[in-house]
């Protein structure tokens, strides 16, 4: 008989089938005619070019080669009421959209209140995705 933890892990994996198999950089996607990424379930997710260009406008020169798309918004069992974003460039993008960016503070990851999710998803509907994780 499977353990409850095994069942939960299988269910989380099933819920996360919408995640990309790999995350290309913004620079790579901007060079494609039809920017898209293959998902774990085998289907494709397409990105709006205007959204990719908006992201480019938020970055300094050269950062487009380090920003992985889609930006993953982690919903965790550990941080109720918050979501997490990992990656220096990814956090910078979130902070700029939210109006909290501080040039003197470079963070590798950040927790944000969940009530900010609609603002992020409205600004970046095709270049962000949710990941559900257990910790």
C-alpha positions as CSV (number, residue, x, y, z in Angstrom):
1,X,0.0,0.0,0.0
2,X,1.5,3.4,-1.0
3,X,2.3,5.9,1.7
4,X,0.4,9.1,2.0
5,X,3.6,11.0,1.1
6,X,4.1,9.0,-2.1
7,X,0.5,9.7,-3.1
8,X,0.9,13.4,-2.5
9,X,4.1,13.5,-4.5
10,X,2.4,11.8,-7.5
11,X,-0.5,14.2,-7.3
12,X,1.8,17.2,-7.2
13,X,3.7,15.9,-10.2
14,X,0.4,15.5,-12.0
15,X,-0.7,19.0,-11.1
16,X,2.6,20.3,-12.5
17,X,2.4,18.7,-15.9
18,X,1.8,22.3,-17.3
19,X,5.4,23.2,-16.5
20,X,7.9,23.5,-19.3
21,X,10.3,20.6,-20.0
22,X,13.1,23.3,-20.2
23,X,13.1,27.1,-19.8
24,X,14.8,29.0,-22.6
25,X,16.2,32.4,-22.1
26,X,14.4,35.6,-23.1
27,X,17.1,36.2,-25.7
28,X,16.5,32.8,-27.3
29,X,12.8,33.3,-27.4
30,X,13.1,36.8,-29.0
31,X,15.1,35.2,-31.8
32,X,12.4,32.7,-32.6
33,X,9.7,33.3,-35.3
34,X,7.1,31.6,-33.1
35,X,8.3,31.8,-29.4
36,X,7.1,28.7,-27.6
37,X,8.2,26.1,-25.2
38,X,7.4,22.4,-24.9
39,X,5.6,21.4,-21.7
40,X,6.0,18.2,-19.7
41,X,2.7,16.8,-21.0
42,X,4.1,17.1,-24.6
43,X,2.0,20.1,-25.6
44,X,3.3,23.6,-26.5
45,X,2.9,26.9,-24.7
46,X,3.2,30.1,-26.9
47,X,4.5,33.4,-25.7
48,X,3.2,36.8,-26.8
49,X,6.0,38.7,-28.5
50,X,4.7,42.0,-27.0
51,X,5.1,40.5,-23.6
52,X,8.7,39.3,-24.3
53,X,9.6,42.8,-25.5
54,X,8.1,44.3,-22.4
55,X,10.3,42.0,-20.3
56,X,13.3,43.1,-22.4
57,X,12.4,46.8,-21.6
58,X,12.7,46.0,-17.8
59,X,16.2,44.6,-18.1
60,X,19.7,45.9,-18.4
61,X,21.7,45.0,-21.5
62,X,22.8,41.4,-21.5
63,X,20.3,40.2,-18.8
64,X,18.0,38.8,-21.5
65,X,20.5,35.9,-21.8
66,X,20.1,35.1,-18.1
67,X,16.3,35.5,-17.7
68,X,14.6,32.1,-18.0
69,X,11.1,32.1,-19.4
70,X,8.5,31.3,-18.1
71,X,9.1,32.9,-14.7
72,X,8.0,30.3,-12.1
73,X,5.7,31.5,-9.3
74,X,6.1,28.8,-6.7
75,X,3.1,28.0,-4.5
76,X,4.5,26.2,-1.5
77,X,3.0,24.3,1.4
78,X,5.6,25.9,3.6
79,X,4.7,29.6,3.0
80,X,1.0,29.9,3.3
81,X,-0.3,33.2,1.9
82,X,2.9,33.8,-0.1
83,X,4.5,32.8,-3.3
84,X,8.2,32.5,-4.1
85,X,10.3,33.6,-7.1
86,X,13.8,32.4,-7.5
87,X,16.6,33.9,-9.6
88,X,18.3,37.4,-9.4
89,X,16.9,38.5,-12.8
90,X,13.4,37.0,-12.1
91,X,13.2,38.8,-8.7
92,X,14.3,42.0,-10.4
93,X,11.5,41.7,-12.9
94,X,8.9,41.1,-10.2
95,X,10.1,44.0,-8.1
96,X,10.0,46.3,-11.1
97,X,6.5,45.3,-12.0
98,X,5.4,45.7,-8.3
99,X,7.3,49.1,-8.0
100,X,9.5,47.8,-5.2
101,X,12.8,47.5,-7.1
102,X,15.9,48.8,-5.2
103,X,19.0,49.0,-7.3
104,X,21.2,48.5,-4.2
105,X,19.5,45.3,-3.1
106,X,20.1,42.2,-5.3
107,X,18.1,39.2,-4.1
108,X,18.4,35.6,-5.4
109,X,14.9,34.8,-4.2
110,X,11.9,36.6,-2.7
111,X,8.6,35.8,-1.0
112,X,5.6,37.9,-2.1
113,X,2.1,38.0,-0.6
114,X,-0.3,35.9,-2.7
115,X,-2.7,38.9,-3.1
116,X,-0.1,40.2,-5.6
117,X,-0.5,37.2,-7.9
118,X,-3.3,38.9,-10.0
119,X,-1.1,42.0,-10.6
120,X,1.8,39.8,-11.8
121,X,-0.4,37.6,-13.9
122,X,-2.1,40.6,-15.5
123,X,1.2,42.1,-16.5
124,X,2.8,38.8,-17.6
125,X,0.0,36.3,-18.5
126,X,2.0,34.2,-20.9
127,X,5.5,34.5,-19.5
128,X,4.7,33.4,-15.9
129,X,3.5,30.0,-14.6
130,X,2.6,28.4,-11.3
131,X,4.5,25.5,-9.8
132,X,3.0,23.7,-6.8
133,X,5.6,22.4,-4.4
134,X,5.8,20.6,-1.1
135,X,8.6,21.3,1.3
